[in-house]
Amino acid sequence: MADYPLTGACLCGGVRYELTEAPLSAGYCHCTRCQRRTGTAASAQARLAPGSFRITEGEELVKMYEPPNGFPKCFCSNCGGALWSRDPDTGEVASVRLGTLDPGHDIRPSFRTFVDYAAGWEDIPDDGLERFPEGRPR
């Protein structure tokens, strides 16, 4: 198991953060919003426990896109790197993009959501992960 806190950063390293405890879950999202946000077939992300996230550097570089419905998406204004989503009700960081974590963590996705919207140009692998046609029930 990884030692906490875990750390992470954007592409340019201007924004840095830490997680003080293990995420509640991790999964892949195949929704079209995630496809467009990342430029990939799915977004790998970890759902966080409230209060377990802290920005350690570059808070002034963090900008946010607020879709009409859904969670606001945060990114680095310098490099454009997608970082995390905020809970629209509490404003807390709700999930981080797994690719932004520094190497050495043991977080692995265990499910796939919005598979009904999966990109037609990339098959979902037969990896045994639980699949949900829409969002994962909470």
Backbone as a chain_set.jsonl record, in Angstrom:
{"seq": "MADYPLTGACLCGGVRYELTEAPLSAGYCHCTRCQRRTGTAASAQARLAPGSFRITEGEELVKMYEPPNGFPKCFCSNCGGALWSRDPDTGEVASVRLGTLDPGHDIRPSFRTFVDYAAGWEDIPDDGLERFPEGRPR", "coords": {"N": [[0.829, -1.185, 0.0], [0.353, 2.288, -0.604], [2.048, 5.059, 0.907], [0.632, 7.717, 2.758], [0.714, 11.281, 2.941], [-0.338, 11.226, -0.54], [0.982, 12.683, -3.504], [0.484, 15.037, -6.207], [0.343, 16.604, -9.496], [-0.074, 19.135, -12.065], [0.517, 19.156, -15.656], [2.628, 21.027, -16.198], [3.636, 21.359, -13.685], [3.092, 23.528, -12.133], [0.817, 23.592, -10.531], [0.31, 21.921, -7.571], [-0.678, 19.239, -5.414], [-2.007, 17.4, -2.561], [-3.125, 14.242, -1.278], [-4.553, 13.153, 1.647], [-5.603, 10.808, 2.558], [-6.706, 7.497, 1.582], [-8.505, 7.202, -1.513], [-12.104, 6.974, -1.897], [-13.114, 5.45, -3.955], [-12.313, 4.349, -7.323], [-12.472, 4.825, -10.837], [-13.283, 4.427, -14.371], [-14.596, 6.831, -16.559], [-16.768, 6.973, -19.262], [-18.271, 8.921, -20.479], [-19.444, 11.387, -22.868], [-18.739, 13.985, -22.205], [-16.429, 13.67, -20.614], [-14.809, 12.491, -22.558], [-14.456, 14.619, -24.343], [-13.277, 16.493, -22.667], [-10.847, 15.32, -21.967], [-9.781, 14.365, -24.335], [-9.556, 11.721, -24.846], [-10.671, 8.239, -24.806], [-11.771, 7.601, -22.346], [-11.982, 8.75, -18.94], [-9.84, 8.384, -16.248], [-10.338, 8.326, -12.852], [-10.363, 9.233, -9.344], [-12.52, 9.026, -6.614], [-12.839, 11.161, -3.857], [-12.505, 11.217, -0.262], [-14.297, 13.473, 1.776], [-12.53, 16.385, 2.761], [-9.959, 15.334, 2.418], [-8.19, 16.385, 0.602], [-5.749, 18.729, -0.523], [-4.49, 21.719, -1.867], [-1.165, 22.42, -2.553], [0.603, 24.03, -3.923], [0.423, 26.706, -6.311], [-2.29, 27.542, -6.406], [-3.401, 29.836, -7.499], [-3.246, 29.389, -10.212], [-5.251, 27.652, -10.869], [-8.115, 27.163, -12.719], [-11.632, 27.089, -13.59], [-14.128, 25.272, -15.273], [-17.537, 25.474, -15.531], [-20.009, 23.409, -16.185], [-23.418, 23.436, -17.482], [-24.952, 21.499, -16.144], [-23.828, 19.183, -13.816], [-20.56, 18.369, -12.489], [-18.26, 20.976, -11.683], [-15.283, 21.441, -13.568], [-11.849, 21.463, -13.001], [-8.741, 22.947, -13.969], [-5.303, 23.546, -14.948], [-4.37, 26.815, -15.603], [-2.066, 27.513, -16.905], [-0.824, 25.275, -18.298], [-3.028, 23.854, -19.15], [-3.72, 21.377, -18.207], [-5.98, 18.868, -17.133], [-7.311, 18.537, -13.884], [-9.037, 18.088, -11.473], [-12.413, 17.558, -10.212], [-15.064, 19.472, -8.802], [-17.447, 19.234, -6.159], [-20.656, 20.305, -6.856], [-22.416, 21.165, -4.893], [-21.064, 21.445, -2.406], [-18.602, 22.549, -3.019], [-16.217, 21.356, -2.475], [-13.289, 19.512, -3.501], [-14.009, 16.733, -5.371], [-13.194, 14.576, -6.969], [-10.129, 13.36, -8.353], [-8.001, 13.366, -11.255], [-6.515, 10.413, -12.186], [-4.142, 10.308, -13.66], [-2.748, 12.555, -12.886], [-1.565, 12.082, -10.475], [1.469, 11.613, -8.664], [4.018, 9.154, -9.443], [3.939, 5.893, -7.844], [1.69, 5.332, -6.371], [-1.027, 3.138, -5.365], [-3.549, 3.04, -6.443], [-6.266, 1.739, -8.151], [-8.572, 1.566, -10.822], [-11.893, 0.27, -10.408], [-14.272, 0.027, -11.698], [-16.435, 0.914, -14.506], [-18.092, 3.66, -15.852], [-20.954, 5.115, -17.569], [-20.904, 3.585, -19.902], [-22.606, 3.229, -22.04], [-22.114, 5.355, -23.667], [-19.656, 5.082, -24.732], [-16.713, 5.636, -26.691], [-16.848, 5.014, -30.143], [-14.615, 4.38, -31.572], [-12.772, 3.099, -30.005], [-12.58, 0.093, -28.457], [-13.993, -1.04, -25.369], [-11.965, -2.564, -23.037], [-11.893, -6.087, -22.202], [-11.769, -6.395, -19.199], [-12.828, -7.239, -16.844], [-13.836, -5.397, -15.04], [-16.512, -3.917, -13.176], [-19.398, -2.727, -14.873], [-21.379, 0.097, -15.808], [-24.254, 1.322, -17.381], [-24.99, 4.0, -17.266], [-24.397, 6.522, -14.828], [-22.681, 5.466, -11.822], [-24.422, 3.896, -9.233], [-24.913, 5.463, -6.055]], "CA": [[0.0, 0.0, 0.0], [1.07, 3.551, -0.677], [2.085, 5.896, 2.104], [-0.051, 8.998, 2.595], [-0.057, 11.765, 1.804], [0.08, 11.09, -1.93], [1.087, 13.992, -4.13], [0.202, 15.086, -7.631], [0.601, 17.889, -10.141], [-0.485, 19.318, -13.455], [1.561, 18.868, -16.641], [3.786, 21.918, -16.062], [4.103, 21.328, -12.303], [2.737, 24.77, -11.443], [-0.189, 23.265, -9.514], [0.621, 20.687, -6.841], [-1.665, 18.929, -4.386], [-1.789, 16.156, -1.821], [-4.247, 13.482, -0.734], [-4.136, 12.718, 2.977], [-6.107, 9.459, 2.818], [-7.057, 6.722, 0.396], [-9.78, 7.541, -2.146], [-13.249, 6.102, -1.619], [-13.246, 4.555, -5.107], [-11.675, 4.828, -8.552], [-13.088, 4.215, -12.004], [-13.201, 5.061, -15.674], [-15.849, 7.406, -17.056], [-16.799, 6.96, -20.729], [-19.254, 9.891, -20.977], [-18.92, 12.25, -23.931], [-18.112, 15.159, -21.589], [-15.058, 13.28, -20.26], [-14.072, 12.292, -23.804], [-14.087, 15.933, -24.889], [-12.402, 17.176, -21.702], [-9.519, 14.705, -21.934], [-9.305, 13.986, -25.663], [-9.345, 10.276, -24.82], [-11.902, 7.452, -24.785], [-12.299, 7.531, -20.984], [-11.232, 9.473, -17.918], [-9.573, 7.62, -15.032], [-10.421, 9.263, -11.735], [-10.566, 8.69, -8.002], [-13.458, 9.769, -5.757], [-12.138, 11.465, -2.614], [-13.195, 11.43, 1.006], [-14.321, 14.907, 2.106], [-11.46, 16.88, 3.612], [-8.699, 14.621, 2.222], [-7.474, 17.02, -0.499], [-5.202, 20.052, -0.228], [-3.58, 22.312, -2.853], [0.065, 22.825, -1.87], [1.257, 25.072, -4.73], [-0.191, 27.149, -7.557], [-3.754, 27.705, -6.366], [-3.772, 30.946, -8.383], [-3.273, 28.891, -11.593], [-6.407, 26.777, -11.069], [-9.32, 27.756, -13.313], [-12.725, 26.131, -13.521], [-15.222, 25.291, -16.244], [-18.759, 25.033, -14.872], [-21.035, 23.014, -17.159], [-24.769, 23.764, -17.014], [-25.323, 20.487, -15.149], [-22.653, 18.346, -13.582], [-19.528, 18.86, -11.587], [-17.275, 21.881, -12.265], [-14.011, 20.812, -13.935], [-10.73, 22.356, -12.739], [-7.571, 22.717, -14.805], [-4.236, 24.521, -14.807], [-4.473, 27.859, -16.629], [-0.787, 27.635, -17.596], [-0.598, 24.171, -19.247], [-4.303, 23.299, -19.588], [-3.895, 20.028, -17.678], [-7.17, 18.568, -16.33], [-6.857, 18.181, -12.546], [-10.043, 17.519, -10.582], [-13.779, 18.069, -10.271], [-15.584, 19.938, -7.516], [-18.844, 18.951, -5.868], [-21.367, 21.564, -7.065], [-23.141, 21.57, -3.684], [-20.178, 21.813, -1.303], [-17.407, 23.227, -3.503], [-15.03, 20.549, -2.187], [-12.781, 18.657, -4.575], [-14.711, 15.449, -5.263], [-12.424, 13.515, -7.623], [-8.917, 13.781, -9.057], [-7.624, 12.565, -12.408], [-5.437, 9.517, -11.76], [-2.906, 10.621, -14.367], [-2.05, 13.689, -12.271], [-0.861, 11.639, -9.271], [2.871, 11.244, -8.832], [4.212, 7.694, -9.434], [4.106, 5.215, -6.567], [0.418, 5.039, -5.695], [-1.583, 1.817, -5.694], [-4.969, 3.232, -6.75], [-6.645, 1.062, -9.395], [-10.005, 1.629, -11.105], [-12.629, -0.982, -10.182], [-15.54, 0.063, -12.437], [-16.554, 1.775, -15.682], [-19.41, 4.297, -15.906], [-21.425, 5.694, -18.823], [-20.418, 2.76, -21.012], [-23.496, 3.39, -23.192], [-21.614, 6.485, -24.449], [-18.253, 4.8, -25.043], [-16.25, 6.022, -28.027], [-16.939, 3.931, -31.111], [-13.305, 4.134, -32.171], [-11.917, 2.325, -29.107], [-13.35, -0.893, -27.698], [-13.736, -1.158, -23.946], [-11.284, -3.855, -22.852], [-12.535, -7.121, -21.386], [-10.887, -6.365, -18.038], [-13.526, -7.745, -15.668], [-14.342, -4.34, -14.168], [-17.963, -3.727, -13.176], [-19.809, -1.727, -15.864], [-22.656, 0.748, -15.599], [-24.66, 2.001, -18.61], [-24.991, 5.431, -16.932], [-23.57, 6.725, -13.639], [-22.637, 4.408, -10.806], [-25.298, 4.213, -8.091], [-24.175, 5.817, -4.818]], "C": [[0.874, 1.25, 0.0], [1.04, 4.256, 0.68], [1.398, 7.217, 1.798], [0.655, 10.046, 3.43], [0.554, 11.359, 0.46], [0.143, 12.499, -2.502], [0.789, 13.89, -5.616], [0.408, 16.485, -8.162], [-0.01, 17.925, -11.534], [0.709, 19.035, -14.366], [2.803, 19.732, -16.449], [4.358, 21.935, -14.647], [3.775, 22.581, -11.513], [1.699, 24.579, -10.356], [0.214, 21.94, -8.891], [-0.412, 20.511, -5.746], [-1.268, 17.678, -3.639], [-3.125, 15.57, -1.38], [-3.787, 12.91, 0.597], [-4.677, 11.348, 3.357], [-6.525, 8.795, 1.518], [-8.396, 7.183, -0.189], [-10.869, 6.528, -1.778], [-13.434, 5.071, -2.721], [-12.474, 5.155, -6.273], [-12.31, 4.106, -9.73], [-12.794, 4.986, -13.275], [-14.569, 5.611, -16.035], [-15.749, 7.505, -18.574], [-17.783, 7.977, -21.297], [-18.618, 10.807, -22.022], [-18.272, 13.506, -23.357], [-16.666, 14.84, -21.21], [-14.214, 13.052, -21.515], [-13.586, 13.638, -24.352], [-13.112, 16.669, -23.975], [-10.979, 16.639, -21.765], [-8.933, 14.432, -23.314], [-9.023, 12.504, -25.768], [-10.692, 9.56, -24.757], [-12.536, 7.383, -23.402], [-11.401, 8.323, -20.048], [-11.076, 8.586, -16.694], [-9.518, 8.595, -13.866], [-10.696, 8.552, -10.425], [-11.493, 9.609, -7.215], [-12.818, 9.932, -4.387], [-13.057, 11.548, -1.409], [-13.194, 12.932, 1.288], [-13.179, 15.27, 3.057], [-10.102, 16.24, 3.399], [-7.811, 15.235, 1.142], [-6.978, 18.398, -0.077], [-4.289, 20.493, -1.363], [-2.358, 22.801, -2.088], [0.83, 23.91, -2.623], [0.37, 25.436, -5.91], [-1.695, 27.309, -7.553], [-4.225, 28.806, -7.315], [-3.844, 30.522, -9.852], [-4.51, 28.056, -11.903], [-7.59, 27.589, -11.587], [-10.371, 26.667, -13.387], [-13.702, 26.362, -14.666], [-16.445, 24.726, -15.535], [-19.812, 24.697, -15.91], [-22.421, 23.332, -16.605], [-25.335, 22.747, -16.018], [-24.133, 19.554, -15.016], [-21.648, 19.047, -12.699], [-18.602, 19.838, -12.3], [-15.932, 21.181, -12.452], [-12.883, 21.819, -13.765], [-9.511, 21.942, -13.557], [-6.537, 23.8, -14.525], [-4.341, 25.535, -15.944], [-3.164, 28.049, -17.399], [-0.622, 26.551, -18.666], [-1.889, 23.544, -19.766], [-4.6, 21.912, -19.048], [-5.144, 19.889, -16.818], [-6.726, 18.024, -14.981], [-7.9, 17.461, -11.704], [-11.406, 18.126, -10.872], [-14.201, 18.473, -8.872], [-17.052, 19.533, -7.381], [-19.612, 20.266, -6.015], [-22.114, 22.052, -5.819], [-22.222, 22.087, -2.589], [-18.974, 22.633, -1.738], [-16.123, 22.461, -3.232], [-14.58, 19.784, -3.426], [-13.359, 17.267, -4.349], [-13.93, 14.301, -5.883], [-11.221, 14.111, -8.339], [-8.667, 12.849, -10.228], [-6.412, 11.723, -12.012], [-4.111, 9.836, -12.429], [-2.136, 11.793, -13.781], [-1.309, 13.296, -10.997], [0.584, 11.294, -9.59], [3.003, 9.718, -8.782], [4.352, 7.15, -8.011], [2.827, 4.939, -5.822], [-0.092, 3.668, -6.132], [-3.078, 1.895, -6.009], [-5.259, 2.613, -8.108], [-8.149, 1.207, -9.606], [-10.664, 0.261, -10.921], [-13.963, -1.022, -10.925], [-15.426, 0.999, -13.629], [-17.969, 2.332, -15.718], [-19.676, 4.879, -17.296], [-20.93, 4.917, -20.04], [-21.343, 2.818, -22.226], [-23.026, 4.51, -24.124], [-20.163, 6.282, -24.885], [-17.927, 5.169, -26.486], [-16.292, 4.815, -28.962], [-15.606, 3.546, -31.702], [-12.342, 3.393, -31.243], [-12.79, 1.393, -28.278], [-12.988, -0.829, -26.217], [-13.093, -2.522, -23.723], [-12.091, -4.815, -21.985], [-11.661, -7.33, -20.148], [-11.561, -6.826, -16.748], [-14.05, -6.677, -14.729], [-15.859, -4.237, -14.288], [-18.302, -2.572, -14.115], [-21.196, -1.202, -15.554], [-23.029, 1.499, -16.868], [-24.64, 3.534, -18.455], [-24.043, 5.602, -15.735], [-23.666, 5.559, -12.669], [-23.543, 4.792, -9.646], [-24.473, 4.493, -6.844], [-24.849, 5.241, -3.611]], "O": [[1.983, 1.257, 0.535], [0.125, 4.065, 1.481], [1.559, 7.772, 0.711], [1.147, 9.741, 4.516], [1.764, 11.176, 0.329], [-0.559, 13.398, -2.04], [0.835, 12.811, -6.206], [0.618, 17.432, -7.404], [-0.402, 16.903, -12.098], [1.793, 18.71, -13.884], [3.921, 19.223, -16.529], [5.447, 22.467, -14.429], [4.141, 22.688, -10.343], [1.689, 25.314, -9.368], [0.433, 20.954, -9.595], [-0.953, 21.481, -5.216], [-0.327, 16.98, -4.016], [-4.102, 16.282, -1.146], [-2.746, 12.256, 0.668], [-4.261, 10.779, 4.366], [-6.676, 9.451, 0.488], [-9.316, 7.517, 0.557], [-10.587, 5.39, -1.403], [-13.861, 3.947, -2.458], [-12.039, 6.306, -6.226], [-12.647, 2.926, -9.639], [-12.155, 6.038, -13.263], [-15.585, 4.942, -15.843], [-14.782, 8.044, -19.11], [-18.107, 7.912, -22.483], [-17.4, 10.977, -22.05], [-17.343, 14.043, -23.961], [-15.772, 15.649, -21.456], [-13.029, 13.385, -21.531], [-12.436, 13.767, -24.772], [-12.228, 17.383, -24.447], [-10.017, 17.396, -21.636], [-7.719, 14.283, -23.451], [-8.324, 12.069, -26.683], [-11.736, 10.206, -24.664], [-13.736, 7.127, -23.296], [-10.22, 8.538, -20.324], [-12.066, 8.088, -16.158], [-8.758, 9.563, -13.883], [-11.193, 7.426, -10.397], [-11.278, 10.82, -7.156], [-12.312, 8.966, -3.814], [-14.23, 11.902, -1.523], [-12.183, 13.597, 1.059], [-12.902, 14.559, 4.023], [-9.162, 16.562, 4.126], [-6.778, 14.66, 0.801], [-7.67, 19.139, 0.622], [-3.411, 19.738, -1.782], [-2.489, 23.511, -1.091], [1.624, 24.633, -2.022], [-0.346, 24.59, -6.445], [-2.321, 27.22, -8.609], [-5.319, 28.723, -7.871], [-4.446, 31.228, -10.661], [-4.793, 27.78, -13.069], [-8.007, 28.57, -10.972], [-10.066, 25.481, -13.267], [-14.053, 27.498, -14.985], [-16.396, 23.62, -14.997], [-20.445, 25.597, -16.462], [-22.585, 23.48, -15.394], [-26.118, 23.112, -15.142], [-23.509, 19.185, -16.011], [-21.863, 20.165, -12.231], [-18.188, 19.563, -13.426], [-15.498, 20.418, -11.59], [-12.947, 22.915, -14.322], [-9.277, 20.759, -13.805], [-6.851, 24.837, -13.941], [-4.394, 25.157, -17.114], [-3.163, 28.69, -18.45], [-0.315, 26.864, -19.816], [-1.852, 22.776, -20.727], [-5.626, 21.324, -19.391], [-5.36, 20.672, -15.892], [-5.863, 17.149, -14.921], [-7.668, 16.334, -11.267], [-11.542, 19.065, -11.657], [-13.755, 17.894, -7.882], [-17.795, 19.497, -8.362], [-19.26, 21.251, -5.366], [-22.412, 23.242, -5.71], [-22.554, 23.06, -1.911], [-18.381, 23.34, -0.922], [-15.055, 22.857, -3.698], [-15.391, 19.451, -4.291], [-13.216, 16.693, -3.269], [-13.988, 13.174, -5.389], [-11.283, 15.223, -8.864], [-9.067, 11.685, -10.203], [-5.402, 12.258, -11.557], [-3.057, 9.652, -11.821], [-0.98, 12.008, -14.144], [-0.51, 14.079, -10.483], [0.885, 10.751, -10.653], [2.185, 9.054, -8.145], [4.815, 7.842, -7.104], [2.865, 4.362, -4.735], [0.354, 3.113, -7.137], [-3.792, 0.905, -5.852], [-4.589, 2.916, -9.095], [-8.924, 0.996, -8.673], [-10.072, -0.771, -11.236], [-14.709, -1.993, -10.802], [-14.471, 1.766, -13.757], [-18.938, 1.578, -15.628], [-18.757, 5.103, -18.084], [-20.584, 5.498, -21.068], [-20.918, 2.491, -23.334], [-23.496, 4.6, -25.258], [-19.519, 7.22, -25.355], [-18.76, 5.03, -27.382], [-15.826, 3.731, -28.612], [-15.485, 2.469, -32.284], [-11.217, 3.087, -31.641], [-13.631, 1.839, -27.498], [-11.835, -0.597, -25.855], [-13.626, -3.534, -24.178], [-12.876, -4.391, -21.137], [-10.915, -8.304, -20.055], [-10.945, -6.807, -15.682], [-14.656, -7.009, -13.71], [-16.422, -4.442, -15.364], [-17.594, -1.566, -14.157], [-22.074, -1.938, -15.102], [-22.205, 2.247, -17.395], [-24.314, 4.26, -19.394], [-23.023, 4.92, -15.637], [-24.615, 4.775, -12.702], [-23.442, 5.904, -9.129], [-23.458, 3.84, -6.602], [-24.377, 5.432, -2.491]]}, "num_chains": 1, "name": "protein.A"}
